[in-house]
Amino acid sequence: WSHVVLAAMAAKGAGRPVKLVLDRNQMFGPVGARPVTDQRMRLAAMLDGRLTATAHDTVAYTSMIEDWIEPCGLMTRMMYEVPNEETTHRLARMNLGTPTFMRAPGEASGSFALESSMDELACELGIDPLQLRLQNYTERDPGKDLPFSSKSLRQCYEVGAERFGWSRRNPQPRSMRAGDKLVGLGMATATYPTNRSKGAASATIDADGMVVVRSSTQDLGTGTYTVMTQVAAEALGLPVDRVRFELGDSRLPEAPVSGGSTTVASVAPAVKAAAHALKLKLVGIAVADERSPLHGALADEVEIDGGRLFLRGDAAKGESMTDIVVRHGGAAIEARAEADPGDASKKYSMHAFGAVFVEVHVDEALGTVRVPRVVGVYGVGKLMNAKTGHSQLMGGIVFGLGMALFEETIFDLRDGRAVNGNLAEYHVPVNADIGSIEVEVVDEDDPHVNPLGAKGIGEIGITGVAAAVANAVYHATGKRIRELPITLDKLL
């Protein structure tokens, strides 16, 4: 991205930090956006609903200077049990800015095509849309021919259908009303791969007993500070107010970018490993020190909790971590560790899954669509923090509603510039557009994705939402909309 390079060049030239500010209109050009895609779906199935073949062909634009692709077919390759699959991706070079990663690249736009097509197939066969998905449920990734490391999607379907009240759905389009509004109920499947990269962290304890954990990751508002503090505190048996997490400096231990929902899965194992390394260092000092109550003990016999090291089976025989630091001369004690993904991804296909249920009310005279209720249920391994996790998933759903009903960049065909490059004409959801959003995360144990069993949640929230809305709009109106956003002119 040109603005990133320019900022680095300016800082190097000035010899000091530089902030480069883009105006709103520039955010629609050189910064990039999700590309427009033209997707063609073909599904073949037996009369009982069992899929026999799927084909998903995508054409997307890229700039004249870079081969950037929106991989819409990735979800189609792994979602359902089908013996014959084909996906293709082609690029059209255009005089437009290079597209970029928009949350859930590939899965957000690809899920709209796949899950809308599944709904059409269900209608064609006279099968409940949820039942059709259960009929083609798979415990293996057919594209990779690998078992999933864990998969709780069946439970997500069941819990979501119960909470949403899916059983009240009359399958006939235009059959349900609320006053003078047409009511539609739709659903779709959500998924996103669990990605992980190598990460590193350090953990330091000083004479006042405060532990400082450091890694050169970043917090985009997704709760990295909070989660990493929790991980370190739990590993060291400390309350969270005795741990401080520092990030955002490239001089700190190396960590990957916050992309592909990788931060927790990559950095948290390193933080846990650094905390464990610090514990072992403290234990080593204590058992070697004749003045320590733990002198001579075996390292694996020493446990840690409440800021104390103590002998297993004899909690009275121990001392505080602070005592060890003070007796060691008072200098801070530091440990560093790295966490590597290993080869687990060669043995398992790793994905988070979810089910999205949407209710829409459509004004038949005006064509306006309102979404009074969304229920999203997800299986994301171990949810590290319920509050920040709930917020991320809810935010993803809101993002999906924007994709479904509001957001659209209009290009000037003469020069490729966005003519609505501002927040007055580029419409995004506001509070008045959002009804009830219920989010639930099911219990899921995944021993393979990483030492914490945590899957990324930053991007799965948007996947499936646009399709669920479109499917609900079809159920309400009998009109199948295959082009986003779903605006009133397409329904009148």
N, C-alpha and C positions, 0 to 999 in steps of 0.2 A: 504494500500500500504506500503510495507516494508520500502521504502526510507523515507516516511513521519514519521513513527514511529522511525526510526533510528535517524533522525534529531532532533526530540523532546527529545529522550533519551540522545543524545550527548549534547544538550543544557542544559539539566538538570544536567548532570554530570559535564560539564565545568562551569556551573553557568554564562553563557554568551551566546549571540546569536551565532548560528552555521548555516553555509550554507553548504548543502550537494549537491555536483555537480555530476550528472550522465553523463556518456559519451553517445554518440548517440546510440550505439548498445544496451545499457541498456534500452533505451527508447522503444525498441521493445519487451522487456521481462517483467520485474516486474511491469512496469507502466501500462500495459494493453492496449487493442485496441478493436475496434469493432470486434465481433466474426464472423467467417464464418457461414453462415446460409444456410440451404437447405429448400426452401419454395415450397409448392405445392398449387396452386390456382385452384379452380373450380368455374365457374360462370354459372348460368342458367338464360335464359332470354326468353321472348316472342319475336316473330318476329319483333315487333315494337320497341324492345330495352328495354322494362321494365324488370328490374331484378326481378327474382323470388327466387333466392337462391345464396348464396355465401359461400364458405368454404376456409379457409386459414390455412394450417398446416405448422408449423415451427419446424425444428430441428436445434438446435444451440449447439456449444460446450461450456463447462465450464471446469474449472480446477478440480483437484482431491480434492481440499480443500474448495471449495465454490460453492454454487448454484447460480451462476449469470446468469440471463436470458436476452436475447434480445427479447423484446415483440413486435415482428413484426406484430402481428395481430390486434394491437390497432386501427390503422387507418381503417382497414376493418370493424370493429365493428360499426363505427360511420359515415362513409363517404357518403353512398348512401342509398336511400330509398329502402329497400329490406325486405320482410316479413320473410325470413328464413336465418339465419346466423349461422355459426359455425366456431370457431377458436380454434386451439390447439397449445400448445407450449411444446416441449420435449427437454430434455438436454442429451448430450452425454459427459460423463466425459472423459477427455483426459489429458495426461501429457503435458499440455501447461499452460502458465501463465493465471491467472484469467482475463477474458475479463472485459471491463469497459464501462462506459458511453462515447460514441462518439457522437458528436453533433447530436441531434435528435435521441437518442437511440430508436430503434423500428420503428419510423416513417421514418427514412432515408432508411433503408433496406426494411422495409415493404411496403413503397410507391412504390419501384421499382417493386415488385411483383404485387401489386394490379393495379397500373396504366399501367403497361405493359399488364396485362391481359385484362384490359378495352379496350386497343387499339386493341388487338387481337379479342375481341368480336365485336368491331365496324367493323373491316375488315370482319369478318365472316358474319355479318348481312348486310353489305353494307351501314352502317350508318356513318355519319361524327363523328369522335371521340369526338368533342366538343358537338355535338348534343346529343350523347349518355349520356354524363355526365349531361347535362341539363334535359334529359328525366328522370333521376333518382335522381334529386335534392331533398334534404329534408331540412325542417326547424326544424326538431327534430332529436335528437341523437337516432337512433333506438336501440343502445346497452344499453343505460341508460334509454330510454323512457323519455327523458327530452327535453324541448325546448332549443335551443341555446340562450345564453345571447345576442348575436348579430351575424349576418352572412351576409357578403357582397360578398360572393363568386360569385353570379350571376353577380354582377357588375364587379368583377375581370375578369371573363370570357369575358364579353362584351368589356371592355376597352382593355384587353390584345389582344384579337382577332383583334380589330380595329388597334391598334398600330403595331402589328406584320404583319398584312396583311394576316391573315389566309384564307381569301376568295380566294386568288390566288392559293391555294393549289389544285393541281390535285390529286384526291384520288388514282389514279392508281400508285402502286409502280414502280420505275424506269422510271417515265414519265417526270421528271423535270431535267434539266441540266443547268450548268453554264460553258460554254466552254467544256473542256473535263472531268469535274467533275459531278458526280451524286449529285443531290440536294434532300434533304429530309427535310420535315417540320413535327415536332412532338410537342405534348403538353401533359401536365399532371397536376393534381391537387396537391396543397401543403396544408398541415395543420400541426398544432402543438397545443397541449393543453395549455391553459392559467393557469399557476400554481401560487399560492401565499402562502406565509408563514407569520407567525407573525414577525413583525419588530418593532424596537424602535429607537428613535432619540432624540437629545437635541438641543436646539437653545438658544444662548446666545448673548446679545447685551452689548457692553461696552460704556464707556463715549465718545469715538470718533465716535460712530455710526456704527461701523463694527459689522455685525452679523456673528457669527461662528456657523455652524450647524455640528453636529457630529453623526456618526453611525459606528458601527464596521463591515461595509460591505467592499467590495473590488472593485477595478477597474482593470479588465482584459484587458483594452484597448478598452472597449465597450462604454465608455463615461459616466460612473457613476458619476465622478466628475462634469461633465458639466450638466447632467440632474438634479442631486440633487440640484445644485446651482440654476438652473432655477426654480425648484419647490419652493424652499424656497423664492427666490426673488419675485416670483409672489404672493405667499401667504402673504408676508409682504409689497407688493407694493414698492419694492426697485429695483434699477438697479442692475444687476448681479455683478458689480464691488464693491458693498457694502456687498456682501455675500461671505463667504469662507466656503467650505465644507471639513471636515476632516474625514478620514476613515482609515481602516487598523490597528487598535489597539484593541485588545480584551478587554481592559478596558473601551472602549466606549459602549454606549447603544447597546444591542444585536441585531444582524441581521443575516439572514440565509446565507447559502452558495450561491455562484453564480452557480447554477445548475438548469436545467429545465426551463431556461429562466425566472427566478423568481425575479431578482434583482429589476428592476424598479417597478414591480407590488407589491413587498413586502416592499421595503425600502421607495419608494417615498410617499406612504400614511402616513408613520410614520414621514417623514420629513415635509410633509404638516401639519400634526396634531401638531407637535412640534412648527412649525412656528405660527400656529393659537393659541396654548397655550401661546406662548410668547406675542402675540398681546393682548390676554385677560389679561395677567398679567400686561402689561403696561397700559391697559385701566383701570384695577382695581386700580392701583396706582394713575393714573391721576384723576379719578372721586372722589377719596377719599381725594385728596389733595386740601386744600382751596386755594393754590397758583396757581393751574392749571386753565386755561380757560375752562377746561372740568369738573370742580368740580360740582358734583351734577347731572351730566348727566347719563342717563341710558346706561348701557354697550352696549346694542344692537343698540343704536343710534349713536355709534362712528364708523367711518370708518377709513381706513388706506390707504395711497397712497403717494408715493414720500418721504417716510421717516417721514411723519406727521400723527398724529392722529387728526381727526377733526369731528365736529358734522355734521351729515347728514342734508343737507338742509342749512347749514351755514358753508361753508368751512373756512371762516375767523376765526371762533371760534375753535381754536385748537393749537397744539404745536408739535414740532418735538420730535421724540422718544429720541433723544440725550438729550433734555432739561429735559425729565422725569428722565433719568438715572442720570444726573448731580444733579438734585434737590433731588434725592433719596440717595445722599451721594457719587455718583460716582462709586460705586461698580457695577460690571457686574450683569445683571439680567438674570436668566436662567429659562427655562421651558423644561420639558421632556414629551414625549408622546409615546404611543404604538399604533400600528394598527394591528388589528386581522382580519383574513379573514372572520370570522363569518360563517353562514350556507348557504351562497348564492350558493355554489357548490352543495348543496342538492336539489336546486330548478332549477338550470340551468346547461347545459353542456357548458363549456367555451373553445372556440378554436379560434385561428387565422386561416385565410384561404388565399389561393392565387392560382394563375394560372400561369404556366410556359410554354412559347412557345420557341421552339428551332429550328434553322436552321443549318443543317450540310451539308458539302461538302465532298464527299467520292471519293477518287481516285480509280477507278475500277481496275487499273493495280497493284497498290501497297497496296491497302486496308487501306490506312491512312484516318483518320477522322479529319476534322477541323470543328470548331464551330464558324462561323463568327458572329453569332448574337443570343442573348438571350433576351427575354422580360419577366420580372416577375412583376406581379401586385398583390398587397396584401391588405387585410383588417385586420388591427391590432389594432383596436380601435383608441385611440388618440396617434398619433406619437409624442413623447415628444420632439425630436430634429431631424429635417429633415436631417441634414448633417450626424450625427452619425448613425441615423437609415438607411439612404441610404447606408452607408459604410458597416453596418452589413449585410444587405440583399444582397448586391453585393458580400461580402465575402462568404456568405453562398452559393450563386450560383457558385462561383469559386470552393468552396469545393465540391459541387455536380458534377462539371465537372471533378474534380480529381477522385471522386468515380466512375464516368461513364467510364472514358477513360484511367486513368493512375495508380491509386493506388492499390497495391496488395502486401501483405506480403507472401513471399515464405518460407515455413517451411522445415527444414531438418527433414525427417521422422525418422531419427535415434535418435535424441535427442530433437526434438520439438523446436529448436532454429530458429530464423529468419536468413536466409542466406543472405538476402538483407537488413540488419539492418543499412542502411546508406542512405544519400541523393544522392549518386551517382547511386545506383541501385533501391532504392525505389522512384519511379517517382511521382512527384507532379507537378501541373501546374505552369508554369512560365509566365511572361508577354507575351512572343511570342506565347503562346498557347491560349491566351484569346482575343476574338474579342470584338465586341460591346455588352455591357450589359446595358439594359435599365430597370430601376426600377421605379415603380410608386406605391404610396400608396393611396388608395381611402379613402374618408371621411367616418368615421364610429363612431357612438355614442353608447357606451356600458355603461349603468348606473349600471351594476351589477357586473362587474369583480373586481372593486376597486374604491375608491373615485375619481381617476383621469381618469378612463375609458381607461387605458393603458394596452395593452397586450404585453407579451414578444416577442421579435423579434430575439433573438440570434440564434434560431435553425430552425425556419420555412424556412429560405432561402435555406437550402440544400434539403429539402423534395421535391420530385417530379422531381428534376433536372435529376437524372440518368434515370428515366423512360422516360422523355421527349426526352432525347438524344437517348435512345434505340429505341423509337418509330419513331424518325426522321431517324435513321439509317435504320430501316425496310422500311420506305417510300422511302428512296433513293435507297436501294439495293434489297429489297424483301427478305432479310435474317433477321429472328427473332433471336436476340441474347439474351439469358436468363441468361448468366453468366457474371458477371463483374470482371475486367474491359473489355470494348470492345476494343480488340487489333487487329492489322491488320491480325494476323494469323487466327482469327475467321471469317474474312471476305473474305479471299482469297479462 
